[in-house]
C-alpha cells in the first residue's frame, strides 16, 4: 500500500517509493550474489569433489527449473500479487542457501547439496520479470530508460562485490563466504 509506505519513507516523493525499494532490493541482492555465486563452481569442484562436466550439467539444469518457477511465479502473482510472490521466492532462496550450507557442513549426501543449490539458484533468479514489471509500472514512461539503466549499476556492483567475495574466500574459506 503506497499510502502506508509513504508514512515510513516520508523523505521520498510518493511516486518514487516503490521504484526506490525495488531498485534497492535489486542492488543489494546483486552485491550479495556477486560475493557468493561466482564461487559456487569452486565450491562444487573443491569441496564436493564434483567433476567439471557434472558442474556444467548443474548449470544447465538451473535455468530449466528457473524458467518453470518463473511461470509458477507469474501464475501465483495473479492471486497473491507480484511483490508478495517476489519476496516469498527470495526468502525461499535465502532459506535454501542456509540449507545448502547446512547440508554440506553436516555431511549430507552430495546429491542433496546439489539439488538444494539448483533450487536455490532457480528461486533467487525466477523473480526478475516480476520485479522489473513492478518497477516499470511505477515509473513514468519517460524515465523507464533511467531506471532500466540501474541494471548496469547492478552488474557493476556484482563484479565489484566478487572481488570482496574473493578476499573473504581467501581469508576464511568458501563456506564462510
C-alpha positions in Angstrom: 0.0 0.0 0.0 1.7 3.2 -1.2 0.0 5.3 1.5 1.4 3.2 4.3 4.8 3.2 2.6 4.6 7.0 2.4 4.5 7.2 6.2 7.6 5.0 6.6 9.6 6.6 3.7 8.4 10.2 4.3 11.6 11.6 2.9 10.9 10.2 -0.6 8.3 11.5 -3.1 5.3 9.1 -3.0 5.7 8.3 -6.7 9.4 7.2 -6.1 8.9 4.9 -3.1 8.2 1.6 -4.9 10.9 2.1 -7.6 13.3 3.0 -4.8 12.5 -0.1 -2.8 12.7 -2.4 -5.9 16.0 -0.9 -7.1 17.5 -1.1 -3.6 16.5 -4.7 -3.3 18.0 -5.5 -6.7 21.3 -3.8 -5.9 21.5 -5.4 -2.5 20.8 -8.8 -4.0 23.4 -8.1 -6.7 26.1 -7.3 -4.2 25.3 -10.4 -2.1 25.2 -12.6 -5.3 28.5 -11.3 -6.6 30.2 -12.2 -3.3 29.0 -15.8 -3.3 27.7 -17.1 -6.6 30.9 -16.5 -8.5 32.4 -19.1 -6.2 29.8 -21.9 -6.4 31.7 -23.7 -9.2 34.8 -23.7 -7.0 32.7 -25.0 -4.0 31.3 -27.8 -6.1 34.7 -28.8 -7.5 36.9 -28.3 -4.4 34.6 -29.1 -1.6 32.1 -31.6 -3.0 34.7 -33.1 -5.5 32.3 -32.9 -8.4 34.0 -33.2 -11.8 33.8 -30.1 -14.1 31.4 -31.7 -16.6 28.9 -32.5 -13.8 29.2 -28.9 -12.5 28.2 -27.7 -16.0 25.3 -30.1 -16.1 24.1 -28.5 -12.9 24.4 -25.1 -14.6 22.3 -26.4 -17.5 19.6 -27.7 -15.1 19.3 -24.4 -13.2 17.8 -22.2 -16.0 15.4 -25.0 -16.9 14.0 -25.1 -13.3 14.2 -21.3 -13.2 12.0 -21.0 -16.3 9.4 -23.3 -14.7 9.5 -21.3 -11.5 9.1 -18.0 -13.5 5.8 -19.4 -14.9 4.7 -20.5 -11.5 5.6 -17.1 -10.1 3.6 -15.3 -12.8 0.6 -17.6 -12.1 0.8 -17.1 -8.3 1.2 -13.3 -8.8 -2.3 -13.1 -10.3 -3.8 -14.2 -7.0 -1.2 -13.0 -4.4 0.4 -10.0 -6.1 3.8 -9.6 -7.8 5.6 -8.1 -4.7 4.4 -10.8 -2.3 5.5 -13.6 -4.7 8.8 -12.0 -5.4 9.6 -11.6 -1.7 8.4 -15.1 -0.9 10.6 -16.6 -3.6 13.6 -14.6 -2.5 13.0 -15.8 1.1 12.7 -19.4 -0.1 16.0 -18.9 -2.0 17.7 -17.5 1.2 16.4 -20.4 3.2 17.7 -22.8 0.6 21.1 -21.1 0.8 21.2 -21.8 4.5 20.0 -25.3 3.9 22.8 -25.8 1.3 25.5 -24.8 3.7 24.0 -26.8 6.5 23.7 -29.9 4.3 27.4 -29.6 3.4 28.6 -28.9 6.9 26.5 -31.7 8.4 27.8 -34.2 5.8 24.6 -34.9 4.0 24.9 -36.7 0.6 26.5 -34.6 -2.2 23.4 -35.0 -4.4 21.2 -33.4 -1.8 23.5 -30.3 -1.6 23.5 -30.1 -5.4 19.6 -30.3 -5.5 19.4 -27.6 -2.9 21.8 -25.5 -4.9 19.8 -25.9 -8.1 16.6 -24.9 -6.4 18.2 -22.0 -4.5 19.5 -20.6 -7.8 16.2 -21.1 -9.6 14.2 -19.4 -6.8 16.5 -16.5 -6.5 16.6 -15.8 -10.2 13.0 -16.5 -11.1 11.6 -13.2 -9.8 13.4 -10.8 -12.2 10.4 -10.5 -14.6 8.1 -9.7 -11.7 10.3 -7.1 -10.1 11.1 -5.5 -13.4 7.3 -5.2 -14.2 6.6 -3.7 -10.8 9.4 -1.2 -11.3 8.2 -0.2 -14.8 4.6 0.1 -13.7 5.6 2.7 -11.0 7.9 5.0 -13.0 6.8 7.5 -15.7 7.3 6.3 -19.3 9.9 8.9 -20.0 12.0 7.7 -17.0 11.9 4.0 -17.7 15.3 4.0 -19.5 16.9 5.7 -16.5 15.5 3.1 -14.1 16.4 0.3 -16.6 20.0 1.6 -16.7 20.1 0.9 -13.0 20.7 -2.7 -14.1 24.1 -1.6 -15.4 25.0 -0.5 -11.9 23.7 -3.8 -10.6 26.1 -5.6 -13.0 29.0 -3.4 -11.9 28.2 -4.0 -8.2 28.1 -7.7 -8.9 31.7 -7.6 -10.3 32.9 -5.3 -7.5 31.4 -7.5 -4.8 33.0 -10.6 -6.4 36.4 -9.0 -5.5 35.2 -8.7 -1.9 34.0 -12.2 -2.0 37.4 -13.4 -3.2 39.0 -11.7 -0.3 36.6 -13.4 2.1 37.2 -16.8 0.4 40.9 -16.3 0.7 40.7 -15.1 4.3 38.1 -17.5 5.8 37.1 -20.1 3.1 34.3 -20.6 0.7 31.8 -22.0 3.2 32.2 -18.9 5.4 31.6 -16.7 2.3 
